[in-house]
Amino acid sequence: MAQVEHALELDVTAARELLEQDENAVLVDVRGEDEWAGGYIPGAVLVPLRDLTERIGEVAPDRSQNVVLYCAVGARSLRGARALQELGYERPVSVSGGIVDWLSHGYPSTLERTLERDQRERYSRHVLIPEVGEAGQLKLLDTSMLLIGAGGLGSPAALYLAAAGVGRLGIVDDDVVDESNLQRQVLHSTVRLGEPKAESAKRTLTELNPDVEVVTVEERLTSENVDAILAEGWDVIVDGADNFPTRYLINDASVWHDIPVVHGSIYRFEGQTTVFKPHEGPCYRCLFPQPPPPELAPSCAEGGVLGVLPGVIGSLQANEALKLALGAGDPLIGRLLLFDALSTSFTEVAIRRDSDCPVCGDNPTITEYIDYVEFCAAR
């Protein structure tokens, strides 16, 4: 029987060889039912990630078996492999690159998938790029990204991600469109004043690109709903929050759910962005273990922001999110990029994982959500 020695990931070639050599290996598709309907790897069993820990015993009762998991691009299946490892499975492994890489290698599937004619035209400039191509565009169409906030940062990020063809975008926002938003929140318009931002965002993004499924969550992100929201199978989180409690909540949840976060923040003429990828780099608490005192956290309404600044930072966030989805380039993991709009200058600061971090450190002291006092409420 083929052996998987501790590694939690295999590329598609190695995964195929393992499946061919070990007739007792179990192949599990952890995507959703709608994705499964679009094509799957022959011999796979569908067990969506949200049901994996409860149902894995039905398809792989022997915990010493090779269990090969795959999803669209490899992020969800890697989380599933880690979950099975915690359950005592000896040889769970995730297919790096997922079914998209499997198809790009020409390996058998129930449906040989290519871009449709209108998609080939819409994404033609992507297809021309060697680092993207048709396989990369299919990856984007199979990727799910969750945007926290449809405001200043969420607006440009959402527009560019939808235009790029990210297949599923979630929008979490419980606010309504206000006239003071329109100076920078380009998802919305004057005729939508008073409309929920999540619904306004959905209308704009759907009109921009009907390929994109927009999922709206008209709720404030809290410790009560964050697990349920993240359980819906997101590959990347784009953090456009404007307050400290939400940033810490997103950070802690992302570490525990093993989902990378593209972080961004803005204030007056200054902005910053970085990527927090669990198990590969620092998290938000490595930089700021605790929120600042309330007196040092200015109100969002009081602080002010140059209207174009979130356009710059939100676009950078979209760029990082696309790189993560494509597996291309060098994401800002362990690097904090600072932007000064007054001097039009960028500064990069190296950041490192703190082994004493209370959440992602070697001996975490924070193991459940903390509801901090709201620091950024307008007076």
N, C-alpha and C positions, 0 to 999 in steps of 0.2 A: 504494500500500500504506500502511495506517495505521502511524503511528510511535509508539513508546513512548520518550519522551525521558528516559532515565536512571532514571525513577521505578521502584521495585521493587514498588509496590502500586497497584492500581486498585480503586475501589469496584465493586459488582456492575453498576451501570448502565453505567459506562464500559467495564467488561470485556465486557459484552454487545455494546455498540456496536462495540468493536474486533473481536470475533469476527464480527459481521455485515458489517463493512466489509472485512475481510481474509480472503479465502477460503483463503489459505495458512497462516493462523495455526493453531497446534497447541494443543489444549486437553488438559491433563493432570490427572488426578485422582491426588493423591499419598496418598490415604487407604489403609487396609487393605482386604483382600478382603471382610471381613465388613461393613464400612461401605458398600462399593460395592454389595453385594447389597441393601442397604436403599434404594437409589435413587441416581441420578447425573445429571449434566447431559448432555443429548443431544449426541453428537459427541465426548465425552471418551474418552480412552484411559487405562486404569488402569496407573499405574506407581507402586507404593508408594514412599514417601520413602526407605526403606532401600535400594531398588534404583535410585533415580533417576539417580545419576551414572554407573552402569554401563550402564543401558538407554536413556538419553535419546537416544543416537545412532541407535537403531532407529526412534524415532518423530519425531525432529527432526534429521535429518542436516545440515541447513543452519543454521549457527550465527547467521545473520543473520535467521532467521525470528522472528516474534512467537511466543513460547511462553508460554501463559497457564496458570498452575497454580492449583489450588484444593484445599482440604481441608474440614474441618468448619467452622472459624471463622477460618481465615487464618494461624494461627501456623506450622503445619508447611509450608504452601505458601510462606510468606515465607522460611523456612530453605532450601527447595528453590530458590527464585529466586536467593538469594545463592550457593548452591552452583553453579548453572548459570552465574552471572556469573563466578565464579572459573574455570570451565572454558572461558571465552571466548565464551559466548553473549551476543550483543549486546542482545537485547531480551526477557529473561525477566521475567515480571511475576506477582505473586501477587494473587489476588482477596481483598480485604479483607472479612472477614465470612464468607467461604467459602460453601458450599452452603446453610448455614442462612439467611444473608441473601438468597441467590438465591431460595430458596423463599418467604421472607417478602415478597419483592417480587412474587411471583406469576409468576415466569419459568418456562418449561417445564422439566420434569424427567421422568425415567422413572417417578417415583412421587411423587404429591402427598402429602406427609407431614403428618399432624397428630397431636396427642396422642390416645392411645387413651382410652376412656371412664374406665377406672380411674386412668389417669395424670392425666386432667383433674381428678378428685376429689382425688387425692393431692397434686397441686401447685396446687390451686385458689387458695391464698393468694399464690402466685407469679404466677399468671396474672392476678390482680387488680391487680398492680402495673404501671403503665404502662411503667416502665423494664425490666421483665422480660417479662411477657406470654407468650403461647404461643410466639412466636418465640424469646424468650430461654430459655424452658424447654427447647425443642428444642436450643438451643445447649449448654446444660448437659448434656443427655443425650448429646450428641455429643462432649463434652470428656473428655480423658484427663489425669488428674493423678497425679503420683508423690509419695508421702509417704515421706520418709526418717525412719524410726523409728516404732514403734507404742507409744511410751512416753508421757511426760507431755504433751508438745505434740502428738504425733501422735494421741493418743486423742480430745480434743475436736475437733480439726481434721477427722479422719476421720469422726466421727459426724455433724457438721454438713454436711460435703460430701456424704456418702452420703444424708442426709436431704433435702438440696437437689436430689438427682437428678443428680449428676455421674456420667455413664454408665460411666466406667472409672477405677477407683482402683488404683494400684499401691502395695504396702506392702513396703518394704525393711527387714528386721530379722532379725538372726541370734540374738537373745536368747530366753530362755524366761521365762515368768511366774514372778516371785518374790514372796514375801509382802510384801516391802518396797515393791513397786511399787504395791500396791493402795490406798495412801493418796492417790494422784493419777492413776493410769493407769486411767481409767474404762472403757476398752474391755474390760478383763479382769475376772475374778472369782475367788473362792476355789476354786471347783471346777475351775479351769483351771491351778492351780499346777503348774509343770513343763512345761506345754504351750508349744510355740513361739508367740511373740507374734504372728507374722505369721498363723498359722493361727487363733489365738484372735480376732484382729482380723477376719479374714475371716468367721468364724462370726457375730460380733456384727453386722457391717455387712450381711451377706446377710439376716439375720433382720430387720434394720431396714428394708431396702429391696431387694427382689428385682430391681428394675430395674438395680441397680449390678453391674457385672462387677468382681470383686475379684481382682487378680493379685498373687500373693505371691512374694517373692524372699527365701528364708530364707538369706541370705548377708550378710556384712559388706561394705559398700561399699568397694571398693579400687580402686587404679589399674588393676588387671588386669580388673575386670569393669564399671567405670563406663561405658565407651563402649558395651558391648553392652546394658546396661540402658537407657541413654538413647536408644539407637537404636530402641527399641520404640515411638516416636512419642508422646511426652508433650508436652502443651501448657503445663503449669505444674508446677514442682517446689515442694513444701511441705517446708521444711527443719526437721525436728524433732530434729536431731542434738544430742548432749550433749557433744561433744568437738571440740577444735580441728582435728585432722587431717581429720576428715570434713567439717567446714565449709569448709576450704580446698579439699578435693577437689571438693565439690559446686560451689563457686564457679567454680573453673577449668574444670570440665567444662561448666557451664552457659553460660559465656562462649563456649567453643569450639563448643558445640552450639546456641547461640542460643536458650536456653530461660529464661524468667523464673523467678526464685526468690523465694518468699515466706519470708523469714528470720524466725526467732524464737529467743530464748534467755531463760533464767531462772536466777536465783540467789537463794536465800533469800526475800526479800520484793520483789525487783526483777525486772522483765522488760522486754524490748524487742522490737520488730518493725519490719520495713521490707520494701520490695520492690526487689530487684536485677534490673533489666531490661536485658539487653545492648543497647548502642547507643543507649539512651535515658537512662541514668542511671549512677550509680556501681556498682561491684561491691564485694564484701566486702573485697577487698584494697585498694580505695581508702581504706577506713577503717583497716584493719590489714594492712599489706603483708606482715608476717611474724608467725608465732605468738609469744606471749610466752615467756619462759624458763620451763622446767618448774616451778621453785620458785614462780612467780607464778600458776600455773594450778592451783587447788585441785581435789582429787579430787571426782568427782561424789558419792561416798558420804560424803565428809567435809563438803562444802559445805552440804548440806541445802536443802530448798525447802518453802515453805508449800504445802500440798496444793491449795489453790484457785488458786494463781498460774498454773500451766500451763493451767487452764481458761480464764482470762481471755486469756492470750496466744495459746493455740491457737485460741480462738474468733475473735480478731482476725485470725489468719492465714487462717482459713477465709473470713472476710469479704473479705480482700484477694484471695484466690484466686478467689472468685466474681466480684468486680468485674473481674478480668482476663479471665475467661472470657466475661462478658457484654459487655465493653467499656463498662462503666457507671461513673460516678462518677470520683473522682480517686484513683487508687492511691497508695500510699506510696512512689512512686519519688522518690528524692532527699530523703526525709524519714524520719528515725528517730524512732519513737514510743516513749517511755520510760514505764513504769508503776511506781509505788511503791505497794505494797499497804498499807504501814503508814499512809501519809498519804492513800491513795486519790486519788492525783493523777497526771495525765498531763502529760508535757512533750514537746514536739516540737522536734527539732534538725534544721536543714537540713544535708544532706550533698551533696557535689558529686563528680563524676567527676574523678579525678586524671589529668591528661594524662601524668604520669610513672608511672602504675600499672604494675607489672610484668606484668600479665595483660591488662587492657583498655585500657591507655594507647596513646599514639601510636606508641611504639616498645617493644613488649613484650619483656621479658627472660626471662620464664618461658614456655616454649613446649611443655613436657611436664610430666606429673604428677610431683609431689614427694611421697614417702612420709615424712611427718614422724613423729617419735617420738610415741607415744601419751601425751597429756598428762592424760587424764581416766580413767585406770584405777584402779579401787577397790583400796585396799590390802588 
